[in-house]
Amino acid sequence: MILFDTSVLSRVFRRKRSGSEERRLQGVFQEFMASEVPLGLPGIVLQEALSGIPSQEQFTDLKSKLLAAFTVVPAAVRDHVEAARLKNVCVSKGLNASGVDCLIAACAIGGNHELFAVDDDFAAIARHAPLRLFRGRDVA
């Protein structure tokens, strides 16, 4: 399964003006939607993606799209423990990875999933953990 990070979803769903990066990500997203590749969202990414939406109508619309397109992968206790360990490793290496990013990475690692993200923090985490990042096309 390929798990999506908020960094991708925000560029696909929430940008009012699309630049070349957003259009490229939207194209990759459409290809995924047309494929048989299983797609997932860590539960915390669902929460992040739905946070800060100004109207109930927009919230309901995005929630419906996300729940139709993705399997939601809840974090298990082991994922929270691994996220804390990852955070500690990152801090010891001088990296300022957020606890949420470490939890997203732990969900991907624990489920042996690839993570599709365009946030450089995940590349830094992957240097110190067995996090597999979706490389596919040049989407960064």
N, C-alpha and C positions, 0 to 999 in steps of 0.2 A: 504494500500500500504506500502511496505517496501522501504524506501529511503536508498540509499547507500552513504557512505562517501568516500572521496578520499583515506582514510587510507586502505580501503578494495580494492578499484579498483587498487591502485598502486601495491598491493601485488598480485592481480589476473592477471593483464595485463602487468605490466612494469618491474617486477623483472627478471633479466637475469638468476640468479641462484635461484632455489626454495629450500627453507629449509622446515622443517616440518610444520611450521606455514603457509607458502604460499601454500603448498600442501593441507593442511586442508581447508584453505579458498577457494582454487580453487575447491575442492570437494563440499563445501557448495554452491558455486556459480553455479556449474554445476547442482546441484539438483534444485536450484531456476529456472534455465533456462529451465529445463525439466518440471517444475510445472506450475500451472495456477495462482500462486501468482503474483499479480501486482507489478512490480518493477519500482522504480523511482529514478531520480537524481535531486537534487536541481541544478538549472542552474549554480550556482557558482562551484559546484563539477564538472560539465561538463567542465567548463573553466579550473579548476585546473588540471583535468585529461589530458587535451589536451595541457597544457602548458609545454614547455621545451622539446618537442619531436624533435629530431635532423633532421629528414628528412620529406619531404612533403609526401612521400609514407607511412611512418609509421603513420604520423598524419592522413592522409585520411583513412587508414585501421582502426585505433583505433576509429576515429569519426564514421565510418560506423558501427562498432561493438556496440559502446555505444548507438547510435541512434536507432539501430535495437532492442536492448535488453531492453531499458529503456524509460519510459515516462519522459520527462524533465519537472520539476516543477519550473516555474519561481517564484522568490520572489515577493510578493505583497508589497505595501507600508506598510501594517500592519506588515508584517514580518520584514521589516527593523526597524520599531519602536520597535517591540518586541525584536529584536536582540540588539538594543541599551539598552533597559531595562535590558535584561539578562546580558549584559556586565557590566552594572553598579552594578547589584546584585553580580556578580562574584567578581568584584573588591572590593566591600564592605566586602566580605567574605574572602578576601586574595587570591583569585584565579586569575591566569593570563590567562584566556581564551581569545583566539583571537577573533577579531570582525567577521572574516569569520566563525569560528566555532559557534559563537553565531547566525549568520545568518542561517547556516545549521540547527541548533537546532530549531530556530524559524520557519523555513519552515516545519519541522517535527511536531512541536507542533501545528502550525496553521492549518495544513491539517489533524491533528489527525493520523499521520503516525508513524510507528516505524522507528527508525534509526539504520541501521547496520553499526557499526563503530568499529574499534579496536584501537582507539585513546583514551587514558585515560582521556583526557580533557572532553569528553562527559559524562563520568561517574560522573565527578565533577560537570558539569553543571546540570546533572539530579538530583543531591542532592538538588538543589535549584530551580528547575523548573519542570513542568509536562512533561518532555521529556521521552518518552518511547523508551528504547533501545531494539533492537532485541537481545534476549538471545539465543534462539535455542540451538545449540550444543556448545560445548566448542571450540570456535573459536579464542579466544584471546591468 
